[in-house]
Each structure stands twice: as C-alpha cells, then as structure tokens.
Amino acid sequence: MHFKISIYLFISIILFSCSLEINKKKVKTLLEKKDEVTEATTEVIIEATEDIKEKPKKIIKEETVKKTDNVYKESQKKIPIYIVGEPFLIDGVKYIPKENYNYDETGLASFYGPNLHRTKTINNEYNMVTELFARHKTLPLPSVVKITNLENGLSIIVRVNDRGPLDNTRVIEVSRKVAQLLRFYKQKITKVRVEILSDSSKQLKIVTQSMSNPDFNNTLNAVPIEGVIITDMEESIEEETTLNTSYEQPIQLGLEEISKSDLFVKITGFNTYKEAQNIKNIIQEIHKITTQKENEGYSVLFGPMLIQEADNLLQILVSKGYKQSKIIIN
C-alpha cells in the first residue's frame, strides 16, 4: 500500500516538473514575442512621431510664407505710389504732367461729391469727400498745394492725389470738405489761386517712394549710428481702419489778403496780328476783345466776364479748334 502511494507521488512530481518546464518555455516564448512586438510598436511609434514632427513643420512653413505674401500684397494695395504720368488729352487739349515745384496758377475750382467718393486714384489712394484732397491735371502725385479762394481770401493746404478734373474750364477739383472749408460749397465754383508747396511736396515724394519699396517694413539688422533703437515695424504700426491712413494731415485754414480780380478767357498761339484779329469774325461775343503781343506771337483776351460766361465761351472756343484757350484771373 505504501509502495503504491510512493509510486503515485513520484509520478506526480515528475509530471509537475515537466509541466513547470513547459510553462517556463511558453512564458519565455511569450516574453520574447512581447519584446519583439514592443520593439516593433516602439519603432512604429517613433516613425509616426517623427512624421508628425516633420509634417507640421512643412505645413507651418508653407502657411507662414503664404500668409506673409498675402500680408505684403494686401499692404501694397493700400500704399500710395509716386507718379507723374504720361501726357493725355481732354477734348483735344493736351496736358503734360511734370515735376514743377514753381507751380503757381489762378483759375476756377469746383468740387467732387458722392460720384467719386471711395473711388481709387491713379496713385493707389482713394478719393474721399471727407478728406483734404484735390485732383489736378499736371502736378506730381502726391503733392501738397495751398489753395486760396480769391472771392473771400480763405486758404487751405491740401494733398493732390489724383488726375482731374476732366474739364478744360477747371484748374483744380477739390473734395467736398475742402469746398465747405473754403466756403464755396453752395455756389459750386469759385476763383482760386493754386500754389505748390515745394518743400512739403519733395518730402512727400521721398516718403511715398520709401513706402513703395518692398523692404520698407523689414527690420534693420545693423545701423552704423550709435544710440539707434531697432524695433519691429509690425509692433509699432497699428492696423489700418480707413482707406487713407498713410498720412496724417491736419487742417491748416488761413486768411490771405486779396484784391479785386476779374475773369478773362485767353487764346494764345497766333502767329500774326491779322490771325488774332480774325477771331472777332469767328466768335460773335459781346465782351471786350483785346489783342496783344506776346513772346513771338499774339494772344487774344476776352473779358472781363462772369464765371458762367467764361465757362461757356471756353467750351465754344475749344470746340472750334482753339485748343490753347484757358480761363485766367487778373
């Protein structure tokens, strides 16, 4: 009996040992597989992580470049440019834009209203009825002029930022606000003197050309002057909220001493006195006509007359081919 028990016990021990050995091998195999899986998973995770690290960098870089380009393009849309321009015709009369820093002329002024409000100018700004702006046929854009109302002596400094008016009878066209400040808004037209402010206009030219430079907003890396603080332009420039914020132009309204002035229509370019006299037979006008020697030729003067009369006569003369006609004030 004891012998049987001993045999059973011995067999059980042997079986247990075998089972234990088998289990150890299974565990070892599983552990090895686990390590392989872990290593493979780790490699996948590392590769995925590297991809994640690389892809955002590329995306961010592309977006940054694209955004920078868009910001520059948008900013360029609002930056005024300096322009003189090519000669052009208005009803056959030729006008030649040029830099004339001695410009000083008298004539008639009118104003523009809602029809031109917020329309783009040829120098990349906007006509605004609420700002101190003006339109001129030949002065550089932009430039600064003083306009004096010869009816009441009021004067104001404005910025010329567009070509116009498209009318041979006007020397300048101003915004509605300028007309109100010079007090000719109700009468629509007035006699004016237009003088360019040479120093201000030259400075404005330099500023405008600098702003148009693609490197204008770039931060300086080095400046060969001591005591200069380098700052990021983007931090110091506020976002534009209106159409014309490139310049800050305060109202400078003055009162000039004026004398009585008369309005005339003048025709130049006659080669002989006889040619000048023939105008009397062609233009049947009740106004006084004066023929005078001028340089190497002759000129004819109609007047004095009222503004509306001068307007009508000038249009008649231009339509009949007298392209060198203009309204003057003496």
Rosetta blueprint (number, residue, H / E / L):
1 M L
2 H H
3 F H
4 K H
5 I H
6 S H
7 I H
8 Y H
9 L H
10 F H
11 I H
12 S H
13 I H
14 I H
15 L H
16 F H
17 S H
18 C H
19 S H
20 L H
21 E H
22 I H
23 N H
24 K H
25 K H
26 K H
27 V H
28 K H
29 T H
30 L H
31 L H
32 E H
33 K H
34 K H
35 D H
36 E H
37 V H
38 T H
39 E H
40 A H
41 T H
42 T H
43 E H
44 V H
45 I H
46 I H
47 E H
48 A H
49 T H
50 E H
51 D H
52 I H
53 K H
54 E H
55 K H
56 P H
57 K H
58 K H
59 I H
60 I H
61 K H
62 E H
63 E H
64 T H
65 V H
66 K H
67 K H
68 T H
69 D H
70 N H
71 V H
72 Y H
73 K H
74 E H
75 S H
76 Q H
77 K H
78 K H
79 I L
80 P L
81 I L
82 Y L
83 I E
84 V L
85 G L
86 E L
87 P L
88 F E
89 L E
90 I E
91 D L
92 G L
93 V E
94 K E
95 Y E
96 I L
97 P L
98 K L
99 E L
100 N L
101 Y L
102 N L
103 Y L
104 D E
105 E E
106 T E
107 G E
108 L E
109 A E
110 S E
111 F E
112 Y E
113 G L
114 P L
115 N L
116 L L
117 H L
118 R L
119 T L
120 K E
121 T L
122 I L
123 N L
124 N L
125 E L
126 Y E
127 N L
128 M L
129 V L
130 T L
131 E L
132 L L
133 F E
134 A E
135 R E
136 H L
137 K L
138 T L
139 L L
140 P L
141 L E
142 P L
143 S E
144 V E
145 V E
146 K E
147 I E
148 T E
149 N E
150 L L
151 E L
152 N L
153 G L
154 L E
155 S E
156 I E
157 I E
158 V E
159 R E
160 V E
161 N E
162 D E
163 R L
164 G L
165 P L
166 L L
167 D L
168 N L
169 T L
170 R L
171 V L
172 I E
173 E E
174 V E
175 S E
176 R H
177 K H
178 V H
179 A H
180 Q H
181 L H
182 L L
183 R L
184 F L
185 Y L
186 K L
187 Q L
188 K L
189 I L
190 T E
191 K E
192 V E
193 R E
194 V E
195 E E
196 I E
197 L L
198 S H
199 D H
200 S H
201 S H
202 K H
203 Q H
204 L H
205 K H
206 I H
207 V H
208 T H
209 Q H
210 S H
211 M H
212 S H
213 N L
214 P L
215 D L
216 F L
217 N L
218 N L
219 T L
220 L L
221 N L
222 A L
223 V L
224 P L
225 I L
226 E L
227 G L
228 V L
229 I L
230 I L
231 T L
232 D L
233 M H
234 E H
235 E H
236 S H
237 I L
238 E L
239 E L
240 E L
241 T L
242 T L
243 L L
244 N L
245 T L
246 S L
247 Y L
248 E L
249 Q L
250 P L
251 I L
252 Q L
253 L E
254 G E
255 L E
256 E L
257 E L
258 I L
259 S L
260 K L
261 S L
262 D L
263 L E
264 F E
265 V E
266 K E
267 I E
268 T E
269 G E
270 F E
271 N L
272 T L
273 Y H
274 K H
275 E H
276 A H
277 Q H
278 N H
279 I H
280 K H
281 N H
282 I H
283 I L
284 Q L
285 E L
286 I L
287 H L
288 K L
289 I E
290 T E
291 T E
292 Q E
293 K E
294 E E
295 N L
296 E L
297 G E
298 Y E
299 S E
300 V E
301 L E
302 F E
303 G E
304 P E
305 M E
306 L L
307 I H
308 Q H
309 E H
310 A H
311 D H
312 N H
313 L H
314 L H
315 Q H
316 I H
317 L H
318 V H
319 S H
320 K L
321 G L
322 Y L
323 K L
324 Q L
325 S E
326 K E
327 I E
328 I E
329 I E
330 N L
